[in-house]
Amino acid sequence: MKINIDLFCISLSLHYLCSMKQKLVCIFLLLASVVSMQAQYDLLSAKKGVIRGGYDFWVYTPEDYYFSQESTALIVFLHGASLCGRDLNRVLRYGPIDAVKMGRDIPALIVAPQNPGGAWNPHKLNDVLTWMEEHYAYDRSRVYVLGMSLGGYGTLDFAGTYPEKIAAAIALCGGSTLRDYSKLGDLPLWIAHGTADRAVSVRESQKVVEGMQRLGITNRLRYDWLKGASHGALARFFYTSKTYEWLFQHTLNDPSRPVNITIDITQSDLSGAYKDIKRRTDQLEVELNSSDKPWGL
């Protein structure tokens, strides 16, 4: 259903059907219709068992989604190994949805699947995208993927398998299990890793970059080795506005698909990632453990 069209039709019908004395009643009915339509899209909803043999996942819808459906971007967030399992609430402990909870404005649908264990499966992630295409309206030229640690591996594996579906990707402190990196050069890609990472060596990301360099496919690649940064420090990418500004600069509608090089995310940006957003009322209605901070990965 396209809510913008339905809303227009309701408004037009009320305009012609209501007399002057009925205006207040008509306005009330219009508002009730809007509330009813908005209610179809919960701010945060769990999707369990909707894909047979596939991942369970969360879907976050931005507050103005029912006005901007076809122009809304979609972000896929892939978590690290510490959040694997069958308790879907664990996926909300850090990442873009938690950033929204803290006050970060991210004008996009956010899909956060849970990996029950093992490596992320690109084909199962594509199944999630297919399900979203069937149930939500959004701009399919603006699908973005970002993840860290195990999710960094998943991001590169997914991007390298379905580059034609992803407008841009950010892989943090991960690596890749791909045998062939050739398709990673098809999309704008940002790889970042801390040099002091003890959980996943920076060499894992460097291998991917070096492999792409050997293939001569680095025109759309950015990479940063953050000196002295630990594994958990990279999670701050999810909380800075520049991350989403960079992603949203890219679209599949641009045939040349250039990588944006004007937006930099420095260690200073990461250090201040929490300072420019304030925790607000829990609009997601999810109970989070206040001790679960990204640096505890």
N, C-alpha and C positions, 0 to 999 in steps of 0.2 A: 504494500500500500504506500502510495506517495502522499504523505500527510500534508505537504504544502498545497497540493491540488485539492484535497478533501477540505482543508480549512477554508480555502477560497470559495468553494462551492457552498459550504455551510453558511459563510458570511453573506454570500450573494442571495441565497434563499431567504435568510432571515431579513435582509434588507427589503425584499419585496413582499414578504408575507406579514410582516409586523406593522401594525398601525403605530401612530405616535404614542398612544397610551400603553402599547405593549413593548416599547423599546427596552425598558429595564428587564422585563422577562426574557426578551430575545437575547440581550447581552449576557444574562445569566446562563441561558442555554448554550450560547456560543462558548463561554468560558468552561462550562461543564464538558462540552465536546472536546475542547483542547486538552483538559485534564485527562479525559478518558483516553485520548489518542496518545498523550505523553506517557500514560501509565503502561502502555504496551512495551515500552523500552525502559526497564529498570536501570537505575544508575549503575548498578553492579549486579550481575547475575551469573550464577554457576551453571555450567553446562556439563552435566554428568551422564555418561552413557549415551550421548546423542550420536556418536560415531562408533559403530560396532567395531571393536578391536582397536579403537583409536584413543587419542588423548582426551582426558577431561580438561576443561579450561574455563577461565573467567572471561566475561566480556564486560568491559566498562564502556558506557555510552556518555559522551559529553552532555552537559546540561541543555545545550541548544540543538541537540542532534535532530529532533523532529522537525526543525526548520531548515536544516542544512544537509539532509541525508546524502544526496548524490554528490555533493562537493566535500564530504567528510573524508579525511585521510584515515588510514588504518595502520596501527602499529602492532607488530607481533613481538612480544617480549619472551626471551628464553632464559630461564633461571639456571643457576649453577647446581652442582651435585648435592649441596647441603639441603636443598628443598625438594629433592626427589622423594617419591613415595605415593601414598594414596590419600593423604590428608590435603585436600585442595586449599585449605586455609593457609598452609605453609607458603604457598606461592605469593601471598600478599605481604610477606615480611620485608621485602625490599623490591625496588624496581619502579617502573612508571606509575603503576596504580598507587603505590605508597607515596610517590611524589605528589600525585594529585591529592591524596589525603592530607599531606602536609601543606598544601596550598598552591602547588605548582599548576598553572593553567596549561593544559595540554589539549588543544582542540582536535581530538582524534578519537576514533574507536580504538580501544586497547584490548588486544587478545593475549591472554597469559595462560598458555597450556601448562600442564604438569607432566613431567617425565617420571614414570614410575621407577625407572632405574636403567642404567646403561646409557649408551650414546643416543643423542637425539636422532630420530629417523626422519629424513627430509620428506619422504613420501607420506608419512603420517601427518607431518606439518602441512603438507599440501592438502591433505584431506580436511584439515581444520579450515584452511582458506576456502576450499570448495563449499564447506558447510556455511561459512559466513556469506559467500556469494549468494547462496540460496535463501538465506534468512534475513540478511541486512542489506540495506542500500548504502553504498559508499563509493568513493572515487577509486576505481580499480587501477588507475594510473598512478596512485599515490599510496602504495603499500610499502611499509618500511619494516625492517627486522633489526633488532638489536638484542645482544645477550652477552653474558660474561661467564668466564670460567668454562664449565661444561656447556653453558649457553653460548659462549664465544665460539666453541667448536661447532655447535649446532647452527649458529648464524652463518658461518663460512660454508658448512656442508649444505645447508639449505640454499644459500645464495648461489653456490656453485652448481647446484642441481636445477634450480628454477630461476635463473637470472632474468628471464623474460617477464616474470611476475612481480619482481621486487624493484622499486624505484631507487632505493639506496639502503645500505646496511652498515651497522657499526658492530664490530667484534672486539670485545674487551677481554684481555688476559686469557686468551684461549689458544686455539690452533686449528687444525683441520685433519680429518681422516680421509679426505678425498685423495684418490690416486692421480686424478687429473685436475690441475688448477685452471685449465684453459678458460672455462666459463666464468671464473671469478673476475676476469678482465672485462666482462660485458656490462658491469654495473658500477656506479659510484660506490666505493667501499672505503671505510675508515677502520684501520686496525690500530689498536692502542694496547700497550702492555707496560707494566712497571718493571724497572730493572732489578728491583729488590724483591720480586715476587718469589716466595718460597713454596707456594702451592703448585703453580704452573710456571715453569721456567719461561723467561722471555724468549728463549730459543725456539719455543713452539710457534710463536707468532713470526719470529724472524725467518723460520724455515718457509713459511707460506710466502712472505714477501720475496725472499730470495728465489723461490720457485717461480713466482710471477715475473721477476726480473729476468730470469733465464729464458722465459717464454716471450719476453718483450711485450707484456700486456699490463703495464703499470700506468697507462695514461689516465685511468679513472681511479687510481689507488692513492690513498693517503695513509701514512703510518707514523706513529709517535711512540718512542721509547721514553717513558717518564722516569727520569733519573731519581733513584732512591724510593720510588713509589712501591708500596706493598701490594699484595693481591687484593685485599679488601678495599684499598683506596680507590680502585677503578670504579667501584659501585657508585661513586659520587657523580659519575657521568649521567646517571639516571635522574639526578636532582637539579642539574643546571639547565637553564633555559636554552643555552647555546646548542645543546645536543639536539633539541627538537627543531630549533631554527635551522640547523644544518640539514637535518633530514628533510624538512619541508621545502628546502630549496630545490629538490630533485623531483622529476616526474618522468614517467614512461612516455609521455607525449612529446618530449624533446628527443628527436631522432638521434642526435649526437651524444646524448646522455653525459654531458660533461660533469666532472666532479667539482663541487664547490671548494675553493681554496681561500675564500675571503674570511671565513669564520674559523677562528682558532679557539681551542679549549686548552687553557694553560693550567699549570699546577695551582696558580693563584685562583683561577675560576673554580677548580675542584675544592680548594681549601675553603672557599666562601660559598660553596653550593647550598649549605643549609642556612646561611645567614640572611639570604634575601627572600626566604619563604617562611611563613609563620604557620604553625600548626593550627588548624581550624576545627570547627565542629565536625564530628565524624559523619560525613554525608554518605559514606559507603556502608554504614551500619554493620561494620565488621569489627570484632574484638581483636585488637592486635596487642601483642606482648610488647610493652614499652622498652624492654631490654634487647629486643631483636633489632640491632643496628647493622647496617651493611658491612662495617669493618669486622664483624664477628663471623664472617663466612667461613 
